Amino acid sequence: MAYVDERQIQAVDEEIRVPRLEYQPANATKGKYSSPFKLFAITIASIFAAELLIMLLLNILPPLPLRIEMLLDAFLLSFLVFPILYIFLLRPMILHINERKRAEVEREKVISDLQDAITKVDTLSGLLPICAKCKKIRDDNGYWNDVELYIKGHSEAEFSHSICPDCAEELYLGYYKKDKIV
């Protein structure tokens, strides 16, 4: 298991800066559109008042044939109820749908940011258990791996091979001098 220093965690946290998802309803849905029951009651009362007004109007008019009276009643009721339905049902529903879409976009952005953060956290960091003799590194599953393989698998590091002066002198015995190969 790789051990991680608390300072490294704080450094990653500061680098990533994942925004907090705080749900804040749009201003338009606060107040008068907050309760579905209230909207339903207002709609029912408004339709009742519109029909009552139409009936009073039809009583004031001289007697009309029944079909004309029914058509006039239906037309006036539709004419008076349409704005009520728009204001108290359709508009709040549109605002709610738009708010949900905005929240969905924000949620997708936060998910993307968190996935990026997880990717950054998965890179190599912290203390590694390493063999003092052969320099193999123990992974999270308890297996011992060559340093190069372990680092390639746990980071974005690439290797270019070279030889240090001490090893070159040991390998090439008398043919290598500290400054250059003879």
N, C-alpha and C positions, 0 to 999 in steps of 0.2 A: 504494500500500500504506500502510495506517495504521500508524504506529509506536506501540508501547506502552511506557510507562515501567515499570521494574522495581517501583517503589513502587506503581503502580496494580495490577500483577499481585498483589503481596502483599496489598493492600487487598481485592481481590476474593477471594483465597484465604481471608483471615480472615473475610470476610463470609459466604462460602458454607459453610465448615467441613464438607466432605464426609467422612462417617465412613469409616474404612478397613474393608474387608471382610476380616475374619480368620476363617477357618474353624476353629471349635472344636467338636469333637464333644461331644454331650451326655455327662454323666458316666455315664449308664447303659450306654452302648455301649463304654466303656473297659474294659480288663481282660478279664474272662471272656468277653465277646462280641466280642472284637476279631478273631479269626481264623475265617473260614468253615471252613477245613480242621479246625481244632480242634473246632468245633461239630459238624461231620459225624462226626468220629471218636468224640466223646462219645456222639452219638446212636446210632451203629452198636454201640458197646460196650454201651450201656444196653439196647438191644433184644436183643442177644445174651444179656446177663445176665438179663433178664426171661424170655426163652424158656427159658434153662437152669434158672432157679428154678421155672418152671411144670412143666418136664419132671421135675424132682426131686420136686415136689409130687404129680404124677400117678403117679409110681412108688411113692410112699408109700401112696397110696389103694388100696383093693381094686380088682381089675380091673373096668373099666366097659365097657359096650358101646362100640364104635368111634365111633358117631355122637355119643354123649354125651361121650366123651373129646375129640372134635374140637371140639364146641361149647364145652365147658369151656375147652379150650386157647385157642380164638379169643376167648372172653369175657375170660379172665384176661389174655391178651396185650394186648387192647385197653385193658383197665382199667389195666394197669401201664404201657403205652407212652404213653397219652394225656398224662399229666403231663410225661413226658420230652420228647415232641414239642412241647408247649406251651412248656416252659422253654427248650429248646435250639434250637427252630426258629421257632415262631410269635412269641414275645415279642421276640427280637432283630430279626425282620423288621418287626414293628410299630414298634419303637424306631427302626429305620433309616428307615422310611417317614416317621415323624413328624419325624425330624431333617432329612430331605430337604425336607419341606414347609416347615419353619422356615427352612432355607437358601434356598429358593426365594422366600419372602416377603422375607427380608433382601436377596436379590439384586434383587428388583423395587424395593425401597425405594432401594437404592443407584443403580440405573438411573434412577429418578425424580429423585433428588438430583443426579446427574450431568447429566441433561437440563436441570434448572433452572439448574445452574451454567453450562452451555453457553449457555443463553438469556441469562444475565446477562453473560457474557463477550462475547457478540455485540453488546451495546449499545455506543454510541459512547464511545470512550476513547482516550487516547494523542495523539500528534502527528499533525496533518493537513497534507498539502501543500496550500497555498492560494496562489492567484495574488495577487501584490502589487497588481496593478492592478484586475482585475475581481472579485476575491474569490471566484472559483469554487474548488471543492475537487476534487482528483484522487482518484478511488476506487481500489480494489484492482486494477481492470482497466485502469487508465490513462486512463479517461474523466474529463472535467472536468464537474462538476455545480454548479448553483446551490447556495449555502449552505443555503437553506431546504429544498430537495429532498433534499440529502444528509443533513442532520440529521434530517429526518422519516423517511427510509429507514433510518437507523442508530441511532435512539434512540426513546424514548417521549415526546420533547418535542413540545409543541404550540406553535403560534405565534399571537400576537395582534399585529396590526400597529398601529404608532404612528409618530410622526415626532419626531426629536430636534430641539432648538432650532436647532442650526446648519444642519441641512438645511431646516428650515422657513423660516429667514431667507433662505437661498439660493434656495429655490423661490418664495417669496412676496415677494421683494425688499423693498419698503418697507412692505408691509402687515403684517408680523409683527414684533413686538417680543419680546424675550427672555421676558417674563413672560406675554404673551397675544397673541392674534390681534386686530388692529384691525378 
